[in-house]
Amino acid sequence: MTTLEEIQHAIAPELRQLNERISQSLSSGNILMNQVVDNYLLTKGKQIRPILVILTARLFGEMNPGVISAAAAVEMLHNASLIHDDVVDDSKLRRGEPTVNSVWDNHIAVLVGDFFVSTALQEAISTGDIRIISSLSRLGRLLALGEIDQIYTARYHKLDEKAYFEIIGRKTASLFISCIEMGAYAVDVDDDRLERMRRFAELLGLCFQIKDDIFDYYEDKAVGKPTGNDLREGKITLPLLHVLLQTDLPDHDAMLELSRKEQLSASEIDILIDYAKKHGGIDYAYQVMADLRRQGAEILAGFPETEIAATFLSIFDYIITRRH
């Protein structure tokens, strides 16, 4: 299995161009905006989304300036959503570093997020490809709808695995799908190969969110959020959802009633987390991820055996095994 670090090294020139492009695009005549943006860009994360754009372009064609612009656009829109999410969730840490809203305030954080959105659209427009612009615009809508869906589900205590997958499909998988689309469009590919890779991206995105949800059941300061943060916000994710849907489990009714409380104490959150772990919720989530990977591998098997195709599967493995 190729590691993520090896993948990053293999496309280091493209990633360097990407980060230079992002930095240049976000530069403005406003001193405060530049200060906030420059500080934010010091922690780039793993940049899996733009990596997918670049790898897709390599899978289907040759690198060109449009690929870098498309990758920059999707990375900036993704970061805009993170900045806005931190405001909504009142998060103090992101990737182990203070969030924009915690260093400055919510007002500035919202404006910086908006600045990222508009700059992402400018980058998409610079490609001159309406398909790339359309993909990015559609993505922005889906990200917002996914978050609203999650709030609605939490507020009305809707327990439904299908609804859970629809939510994470919009709020996370849609981003991965857009990366694949934009990488393909940048090298002028829009045929059955893209359709198959769209499905692969959906599987990859679903897997990413499930693993992200699992983190909430364990303490990990590197993630930037405490154990039980989702439950604290009324969000019931796959590990606990699966267990609560098993009506024959001991103490089921009591745990179901507890999960529906408007405000959970720290001890009540611990009770629900322990219940999910004890009755196989975490194991089930890993089983689902393994099945998503199997389906993804089947899709990739339909492409010629190349190093790039194998790299996509390595990203799947990285997502399942990552620790933060």
C-alpha positions, 0 to 999 in steps of 0.5 A, spaced: 500 500 500 502 506 498 502 511 503 499 518 503 506 521 504 508 517 498 502 520 494 504 527 496 511 526 494 509 523 487 505 529 486 509 534 490 510 539 484 503 540 482 501 541 490 507 546 490 503 549 484 496 548 488 499 552 494 502 558 490 495 559 486 491 559 493 496 563 496 496 568 490 488 568 489 487 569 496 492 575 497 488 582 497 489 589 499 486 588 506 491 588 511 487 584 516 484 579 511 491 578 509 493 577 516 487 572 517 488 568 511 496 567 511 495 565 518 490 560 516 494 557 510 500 555 515 496 549 517 494 546 510 491 539 512 492 533 508 489 536 502 486 530 500 481 533 496 485 537 491 490 531 491 483 527 488 483 532 482 490 532 480 490 524 480 483 524 476 487 529 471 493 524 471 488 518 470 485 521 464 489 525 461 495 530 462 496 536 467 495 543 465 493 550 468 486 548 469 487 542 473 491 546 478 485 552 478 480 547 479 484 543 485 485 550 488 477 552 487 475 546 491 480 546 496 478 553 498 471 552 498 472 546 502 476 550 507 470 556 507 465 550 509 470 548 515 471 556 517 463 556 517 462 550 521 467 552 526 463 558 527 456 554 527 459 549 532 463 554 536 469 550 535 476 552 538 481 548 535 481 545 528 487 540 526 490 542 533 490 549 532 486 555 534 480 556 529 479 563 526 473 564 530 477 563 536 483 567 535 478 573 532 471 573 532 465 570 529 464 576 525 471 576 522 470 568 521 464 568 517 467 574 512 473 570 511 469 564 509 465 568 504 472 571 501 474 563 500 467 562 497 468 568 492 475 566 491 474 559 489 468 561 484 473 566 481 478 560 480 473 556 477 471 561 472 478 562 470 478 555 467 473 557 462 469 551 463 462 551 465 462 544 467 467 546 472 463 552 474 457 548 475 460 542 479 463 547 484 456 551 484 452 545 485 457 542 491 456 549 495 449 548 495 449 540 497 454 542 502 449 547 505 443 542 504 447 537 508 448 541 514 441 543 514 439 536 513 443 534 519 440 539 524 433 537 522 435 530 523 438 532 530 432 536 532 427 532 531 430 525 533 430 522 526 433 515 527 434 512 520 440 509 517 438 511 510 437 518 512 444 518 515 447 516 509 443 521 505 446 526 509 453 524 509 452 523 502 451 531 501 455 534 506 461 529 505 461 525 499 459 530 494 465 534 495 469 528 493 465 527 487 466 534 485 473 533 486 473 527 481 468 531 476 473 537 476 479 533 475 476 530 469 473 536 466 480 539 466 482 534 461 476 534 457 473 527 459 466 527 460 464 519 459 462 513 462 469 513 465 467 519 469 461 516 471 464 510 474 469 514 478 463 519 480 461 512 484 468 511 487 468 518 489 461 517 493 464 511 496 470 514 498 466 520 501 462 516 505 467 512 508 471 518 510 465 521 514 464 514 517 471 514 520 470 521 522 464 520 526 468 514 529 473 519 532 467 522 536 467 516 540 474 516 542 479 522 545 484 525 541 486 532 541 489 532 534 482 532 531 481 538 535 474 536 538 472 532 544 469 525 545 462 526 544 462 532 541 456 530 536 452 527 541 453 534 545 450 537 538 444 532 538 447 528 532 447 521 532 452 518 527 452 511 525 456 507 531 450 509 536 445 509 530 446 502 528 445 500 536 439 504 537 436 501 531 437 494 534 430 494 539 432 487 542 438 490 545 438 490 553 436 497 556 434 499 549 428 503 551 432 507 556 438 509 551 433 511 546 430 516 551 436 518 553 439 519 546 432 524 545 434 529 550 435 536 548 441 537 553 446 531 554 450 531 560 458 529 560 456 523 564 450 521 559 454 522 553 459 517 556 453 512 557 451 513 550 458 512 547 459 506 552 453 503 550 455 504 542 461 500 543 459 495 548 454 493 543 458 493 536 456 500 534 464 501 532 465 494 529 459 495 525 461 502 522 468 498 520 464 493 517 460 498 513 467 501 511 470 495 509 464 494 504 465 501 501 472 499 500 470 492 496 465 496 492 471 501 490 476 496 489 471 493 484 470 499 480 477 500 479 478 493 477 474 496 471 480 501 469 487 499 466 492 497 471 496 503 472 500 506 478 495 512 478 489 507 479 492 503 485 493 510 488 486 511 488 485 505 492 491 507 497 487 513 499 481 509 501 486 505 505 489 511 508 482 513 510 480 507 513 486 507 517 487 514 519 488 516 526 486 523 525 
